[in-house]
Amino acid sequence: MLWKRRTERCAGAALALRDRWACYAELLREGGRARLVNAEKIHLPDGLVSRGHLADGAALGAFLRKKLAFRWGRIPFAVGIPSADCIFRLFALPAANVEEARASMTWCFSDYFPFDVGEALFDVCEVSSPSHDGRLRLVGAACAKAQVAPFLESLRGPRARVFAAEPRIVAATRAGGSASAEEHFVGVMKRGDSLHCAFVSAGSGLFFRSVALSAEEFAWNSRVCSEINRTLDYVSENFGGTAPPVYIAKDASAPVALPLGDLRAAAREIDFDGLCPAVLTPPADSEWYDVVGLLLRFDHED
């Protein structure tokens, strides 16, 4: 008799894309505690994701739909797309609310992003930061449709219930931010050959940077400190106030320790394994905080 997967009790599923792997897991709530179950690492064929970008979205979606076919249609799932495929911008518009601002992007989109609105998937949200001209302060995220849209269309097929898609850095920030008591902070993490920085205020990620570095450069060194300091400068210039604390996700593969004294703000390394808001089961580990962040979207769903 085959073992029956208990997906009927799961609130949702997550699928995070990396260069060589896709990480899948489902969220189970038991006794008030979130738990990752049915976790799986799926090796991706060459050429589907390259250097942090979707290279063949349609083929990738078809491949994953086949791999996960027996799960489709049972529970909704969220997708974490490569952060390098997304662009984040901070700007202000003469709008009364977010809905009006979103509608106005139809004619001003190209002022902030390097492609036409008809070629993009995008969203905006309000930012709680000073505005001296009465305009609505917004953070916007956009990606070109060319690879992302075919990927999502191919992944869905006739049955899959795609609940949401977002950059992996946003999902990872949600997971890390849920464990922090600070109202404002900058979160830093390494993924593959990229450095990710995010500014979080009152539980919301307001600014994100993903910086690609070559493998030989990627140590916790002065180059990394320089990128973190650039993030701090931008946050100070656009959001005001004193420099927020910096939380850096521990990286077991770092060849040398990061010189925290070179940073322009108080900083410390954190071990996500001890702060994770969900119980992890193998193969999920402390490297899976993008998956955890995606699953937290379902943590309060009925």
C-alpha positions in Angstrom: 0.0 0.0 0.0 1.4 3.4 -1.0 2.0 6.0 1.7 -0.6 8.7 1.3 0.7 12.3 1.4 -1.3 14.4 3.9 -1.6 17.4 1.5 -5.3 18.0 2.6 -4.0 19.5 5.8 -1.4 21.8 4.2 -2.2 25.5 3.9 0.0 26.0 0.8 3.2 25.2 -1.0 6.3 27.1 -2.2 8.6 26.7 -5.1 11.9 28.8 -5.1 14.1 28.9 -8.2 17.9 28.8 -7.9 20.6 28.4 -10.5 20.8 24.6 -10.4 17.9 23.7 -8.1 14.3 24.3 -7.4 13.3 24.0 -3.8 9.8 22.8 -3.0 8.0 22.5 0.3 4.5 22.6 1.8 3.3 24.4 5.0 1.6 22.4 7.7 0.2 24.1 10.8 0.2 21.9 13.9 -0.5 23.0 17.4 0.0 26.7 16.5 3.4 25.9 15.0 4.3 26.1 11.3 6.2 23.2 9.9 7.8 22.5 6.5 6.8 19.1 5.1 7.2 17.2 1.8 10.4 19.2 1.1 12.2 18.3 -2.1 15.2 19.6 -4.0 14.7 19.3 -7.8 17.9 19.4 -9.9 17.3 21.7 -13.0 18.7 20.8 -16.4 21.4 23.1 -17.8 20.3 26.3 -19.6 17.0 26.9 -17.8 18.3 29.3 -15.2 21.7 31.0 -15.8 23.6 33.3 -13.4 20.5 34.2 -11.5 18.3 34.8 -14.5 15.5 32.8 -16.1 17.0 31.7 -19.5 14.2 29.5 -20.9 11.0 30.2 -18.9 8.7 28.1 -20.9 10.9 25.0 -20.8 11.5 25.5 -17.1 7.8 25.7 -16.3 7.1 22.6 -18.4 9.9 20.7 -16.6 8.7 21.6 -13.1 5.0 21.0 -14.0 5.9 17.4 -15.0 8.1 16.9 -11.9 5.4 18.1 -9.5 2.3 16.9 -11.5 0.9 14.7 -8.6 0.8 17.8 -6.3 -1.0 20.1 -8.7 -4.6 21.1 -8.1 -4.6 20.1 -4.4 -3.2 23.2 -2.6 -2.3 26.8 -3.8 1.4 27.6 -4.1 3.7 30.6 -4.3 6.7 30.9 -6.6 10.0 32.6 -5.8 11.5 33.9 -9.0 15.2 34.9 -9.3 15.8 38.3 -7.7 18.1 39.3 -10.6 15.2 39.3 -13.0 13.4 42.0 -10.9 14.0 45.7 -10.6 13.0 47.8 -7.5 12.5 51.5 -7.6 11.6 54.2 -5.0 9.6 57.1 -6.4 6.7 59.5 -5.7 3.5 60.2 -7.7 0.7 62.7 -7.4 -1.9 60.1 -6.5 -4.5 59.9 -3.7 -4.0 56.2 -3.0 -2.1 53.1 -4.2 -4.9 52.1 -6.6 -4.7 55.5 -8.3 -0.9 55.3 -8.4 -1.0 51.8 -9.9 -3.4 53.0 -12.7 -1.2 56.0 -13.4 1.8 53.8 -14.1 0.3 53.1 -17.5 1.7 56.4 -18.8 4.7 57.0 -16.6 6.1 53.5 -16.2 9.1 54.0 -18.5 10.2 57.0 -16.3 11.3 54.5 -13.7 11.9 51.1 -15.4 14.0 50.3 -18.5 11.1 48.7 -20.5 7.6 49.5 -21.6 4.7 48.8 -19.3 3.2 46.4 -21.9 6.3 44.3 -21.6 6.3 44.1 -17.8 4.8 42.5 -14.8 4.8 45.0 -11.9 3.3 46.1 -8.6 3.6 49.1 -6.2 3.0 49.7 -2.5 3.0 52.8 -0.3 6.1 53.7 1.6 6.0 55.3 5.1 8.8 57.8 4.5 8.9 61.6 4.5 7.2 63.4 1.5 7.4 67.1 1.4 5.5 67.8 -1.8 2.2 66.0 -1.1 2.9 63.2 -3.5 2.5 59.5 -2.6 5.8 57.8 -1.8 5.9 54.3 -3.4 8.2 51.4 -3.9 7.7 49.6 -7.2 8.9 46.2 -8.4 8.9 45.1 -12.0 10.2 42.4 -14.3 10.2 41.9 -18.0 7.5 39.5 -19.3 9.8 37.9 -21.8 10.8 34.9 -19.6 8.7 35.2 -16.5 5.3 35.2 -18.2 6.0 32.1 -20.3 7.4 30.4 -17.2 4.3 31.0 -15.1 1.9 30.1 -18.0 3.8 26.8 -18.6 4.0 26.0 -14.9 0.3 26.5 -14.3 -1.0 24.1 -16.9 -4.7 23.2 -16.6 -4.7 22.5 -12.9 -2.0 24.2 -10.9 -3.1 26.9 -8.4 -0.5 29.6 -8.6 -1.3 31.8 -5.6 1.5 34.4 -6.0 4.9 35.0 -7.6 7.5 37.3 -6.1 11.3 37.8 -6.1 13.2 35.4 -3.8 14.8 38.3 -1.9 11.3 39.6 -0.9 10.4 36.1 0.4 13.7 35.7 2.3 13.3 39.1 3.9 9.8 38.2 5.1 11.3 35.1 6.8 14.1 37.0 8.4 12.0 40.0 9.3 9.4 37.9 11.1 12.1 37.0 13.7 13.4 40.5 14.4 12.1 42.8 17.1 13.7 45.9 15.5 11.3 48.3 13.7 13.9 49.3 11.1 16.9 47.2 10.0 18.9 46.2 6.9 19.1 42.5 6.2 22.0 41.0 4.3 22.3 37.5 2.9 24.4 35.6 0.4 22.9 33.3 -2.2 25.0 31.7 -4.8 27.2 34.4 -6.4 24.9 37.2 -5.3 24.7 39.5 -2.3 21.2 40.6 -1.3 20.4 43.6 0.9 17.0 44.7 2.1 15.7 47.6 4.2 12.8 46.6 6.4 10.6 49.2 8.2 7.6 48.2 10.4 7.6 44.7 9.1 7.6 45.7 5.4 10.5 45.5 3.0 10.9 48.9 1.4 14.1 48.7 -0.5 16.0 45.7 -2.1 19.4 45.3 -3.8 20.8 42.2 -5.4 24.5 42.5 -6.5 26.2 39.9 -8.6 29.8 39.1 -7.7 32.2 36.7 -9.4 33.1 33.6 -7.4 36.6 34.6 -6.6 35.5 38.0 -5.3 32.7 36.6 -3.1 34.2 36.4 0.3 33.1 38.4 3.3 35.5 41.2 2.5 35.8 44.9 1.8 33.8 44.6 -1.4 30.9 43.2 0.5 31.2 45.9 3.2 31.3 48.5 0.4 28.0 47.2 -1.0 26.3 47.2 2.4 27.5 50.7 3.1 26.1 51.8 -0.2 22.8 50.4 0.9 23.0 52.2 4.2 23.8 55.5 2.4 20.7 55.1 0.1 18.5 54.3 3.1 19.7 57.3 5.0 19.3 59.6 2.0 15.7 58.4 1.2 14.3 57.5 4.5 16.1 59.7 7.0 16.9 59.0 10.6 19.9 57.3 12.1 21.5 54.3 10.4 19.5 51.2 11.1 21.2 48.1 12.5 22.5 45.5 10.0 21.7 41.8 10.4 23.8 39.5 8.3 22.8 35.9 7.7 25.7 33.6 8.7 27.4 32.0 5.7 29.2 28.7 6.5 31.0 28.8 3.2 32.6 32.3 3.7 36.4 31.8 3.7 37.0 34.8 6.0 35.0 36.7 8.6 33.3 39.9 7.5 35.0 42.9 9.1 32.0 44.4 10.8 34.0 47.4 12.0 34.2 48.6 8.4 30.4 49.1 8.3 28.7 52.5 9.0 26.1 51.0 11.3 26.0 48.5 14.2 26.0 45.0 12.7 25.9 41.4 13.8 25.7 38.0 12.2 22.5 36.0 12.8 21.9 32.2 12.6 18.6 31.8 10.8 18.4 28.2 12.0 17.8 29.5 15.5 15.3 32.2 14.4 13.3 30.4 11.8 9.6 30.8 12.3 8.9 27.3 11.0 10.1 23.8 11.9 12.4 22.5 9.1 12.6 18.9 8.0 15.3 17.5 5.6 16.3 18.4 3.0 15.1 21.8 4.1 17.7 23.6 6.2 18.8 27.1 7.2 19.5 27.9 3.6 15.8 27.6 2.8 14.6 31.0 4.2 13.3 32.0 0.8 11.1 29.0 0.8 10.0 29.8 4.4 9.2 33.3 3.4 7.0 32.1 0.6 5.2 29.7 2.9 4.6 32.5 5.5 2.2 34.0 3.0 -0.2 31.1 3.9 0.5 31.1 7.6 -2.6 33.0 8.5 -4.8 31.8 5.6 -8.1 30.0 6.5 
